Amino acid sequence: MSRPTTRVLTVLELLQTHGRMTGSELARRLDVDPRTVRRYIVKLEELGIPVMAERGRDGAYLLVAGFKLPPMVFTDDEALALSVGLLAARGLGLSEAAPAVASAQAKLERVMPAPLKRRVRAVDETVTLDFSRSRVTLDNSALVSLSAAAQGRQRVRLRYQSAREEVSERDFDPYGLAWRAGRWYVVGVCHLRGGLRTFRLDRVRGVEPLDARFERPEDFDALAHVTLAVATLPRAFAVEVLLDTRLEVARRELFATLGVLEAVPEGVVLRGQTDDLDWFARELSRLPFGFQVRGPASLRDALEAHARRLLARARP
């Protein structure tokens, strides 16, 4: 598609989105002069798209009320992004994902030209994404309600069922949601416990909006908080290992769930929690750099046992 045609379509999209825009604002958005904007408006009118022009020193443009826009136009990259995004939606543990994806894809294909439709279908039929760690099917309502409350900074009354199947209620300020390791989580301030907490969405039993607002830190990272919360959750064994490498290398080689990393003069300290020392030993044994186990001593025993098993398998 030629650059002038692309800009004419951009004018159409801007008018559709904003309703009314001045000539100078359109010129600024497109990085052209106002005379060029007027030429683009003429091109739209020649295509049969009715554009109203308001007179004045800085006249404005708007589409005629009730005008039905022509089919959407996607570039190849946009179509690819939509196709992969719809594929990913199927694996995110949402109960209505499959019919919603099918419906959305059908609507998109209805307005796509034939060549682009074939490319979208090719992605759908030949590309597979690995969501094998998706563990539960989530009721869509919890995700919708909490994401809306997080965006609007609206406090909610949260009904939550613990791992022991005990149901409790709490006022909750949802800061954000995250998908991680096959589960959905919501992070925010729990007024029952008086601090920042993380909750699994598949255990949410009800969300009721309240007439109260809250403020959240502008740079809050829900996914980073969930990762830290999972890595530091108290378990049977507290592990501390000194890694002989740099911090950026350690972050690249280690799963975030393994623990918290801290740069020190001797290297990097890994502090984590685990219920399975054999699993932790296997994760350490695959590292491409040296390390020193500071504790517990039973982790050293697990590493030695793992090394003996590997040696036994290596012998004829």
Helices and strands as residue ranges (DSSP letters): H 3-18, E 20-22, H 23-30, H 34-46, E 51-53, E 60-63, H 76-90, H 97-110, H 114-126, H 140-152, E 154-161, E 167-180, E 183-190, E 195-200, G 201-203, E 204-213, H 222-231, E 237-243, H 247-253, G 256-258, E 260-264, E 267-274, H 277-285, E 291-295, H 297-314
